[in-house]
Amino acid sequence: MVRVLTEQDIKLLSIMAPEFSGEVCRGSGIAFKSLLPPVANHYSHNADDFFERISRLSTTDFSYLIDLMQSGEESLHCLPPDYFAILEERIKAVAGPDTARKIGARYAMECE
C-alpha cells in the first residue's frame, strides 16, 4: 500500500536512522513510502546494524510500527530475509508469537 509518511513516521525514521534528512530513495528518486525498507537498504550496514536500529524504538513506537505492518501500510517486500528474521524476533518480543506469525505470512506473500 502506498502512503505518505506522517510526522509520526518521520519521527520514527529519524530515531532508527538519525542520518536521515529527508532524502528520497536513491534507486527510484521517489520519497520514502515506508520505514523499514529504507532503514534496511539505505542506512543499515548489515543485519546487526539493522537490529540495533530497530531496537532504538520504544515499545510504544514499535507497536505503532507493528500496527502498520498488520494493516499492510508498512511495506515488507524489500527486506532481505535475514533482516526480516531479526524483525520477526522483535515482533515476537513485543507483540507475541501469533502476531509475528501473521506478519511473517504477510512478508511471505509480499516476497513471492
C-alpha positions in Angstrom: 0.0 0.0 0.0 1.5 3.4 -1.0 1.3 6.0 1.7 2.7 9.4 2.5 4.8 9.3 5.7 3.2 11.1 8.6 5.0 13.3 11.2 5.0 10.2 13.5 6.6 8.1 10.7 9.3 10.7 10.1 10.0 10.8 13.9 10.5 7.0 13.9 12.6 7.1 10.8 14.8 9.7 12.5 15.2 7.5 15.6 16.2 4.5 13.6 18.3 6.5 11.1 19.5 9.7 12.7 21.4 10.5 9.5 18.0 10.7 7.7 17.4 14.3 6.4 14.5 14.0 4.0 16.3 12.0 1.3 14.5 10.1 -1.4 15.1 6.6 -2.5 18.4 6.5 -4.4 17.1 3.8 -6.7 13.8 5.4 -7.7 14.2 9.1 -6.8 10.8 8.9 -5.0 10.2 9.9 -1.4 10.1 7.0 1.0 6.7 5.4 1.4 7.6 3.1 4.3 10.0 3.0 7.2 11.7 -0.4 7.3 12.9 -0.7 3.7 14.9 2.5 3.8 16.3 1.6 7.2 17.3 -1.8 6.0 18.5 -0.9 2.5 19.8 2.7 2.7 21.1 3.2 6.3 21.9 -0.2 7.8 25.4 -1.5 7.1 24.4 -5.1 7.9 21.9 -7.2 9.8 23.4 -6.4 13.2 23.2 -2.7 12.4 19.6 -3.2 11.4 18.9 -4.9 14.7 20.5 -2.1 16.6 18.4 0.5 14.7 15.0 -1.1 15.2 15.9 -1.7 18.9 16.1 2.1 19.3 12.3 2.3 19.1 10.4 2.3 22.4 7.8 -0.5 22.8 5.1 2.1 22.1 6.8 3.2 18.9 7.5 -0.3 17.8 3.9 -1.3 18.5 2.8 1.5 16.2 5.1 0.1 13.5 3.6 -3.4 14.1 0.1 -2.0 13.6 1.3 -0.5 10.3 2.7 -3.9 9.3 -0.5 -5.7 10.2 -2.7 -3.3 8.2 -0.4 -3.5 5.2 0.5 0.1 5.3 4.2 -0.7 6.1 6.0 -2.4 3.2 8.0 -5.6 4.0 8.8 -6.7 0.4 12.2 -5.0 0.2 13.6 -6.5 3.4 16.3 -9.2 2.9 15.3 -12.5 4.6 18.0 -12.2 7.3 16.8 -8.7 8.2 13.2 -9.9 8.4 14.2 -12.7 10.7 15.6 -10.1 13.1 12.5 -8.0 12.8 10.3 -11.1 13.4 12.2 -11.7 16.7 11.5 -8.2 17.9 7.8 -8.5 16.9 7.6 -11.7 19.0 9.2 -10.0 22.0 6.8 -7.0 21.8 3.5 -8.5 20.5 3.9 -12.2 20.8 4.3 -15.2 18.5 0.8 -15.1 16.9 1.4 -11.5 15.7 4.9 -12.4 14.5 3.4 -15.4 12.6 0.8 -13.3 10.9 3.3 -10.6 9.9 5.6 -13.4 8.7 2.8 -14.7 6.5 2.3 -11.2 5.0 6.1 -11.0 4.4 6.0 -14.3 2.6 3.1 -13.2 0.4 4.8 -9.9 -0.5 8.0 -11.6 -1.4 6.6 -14.4 -3.6 
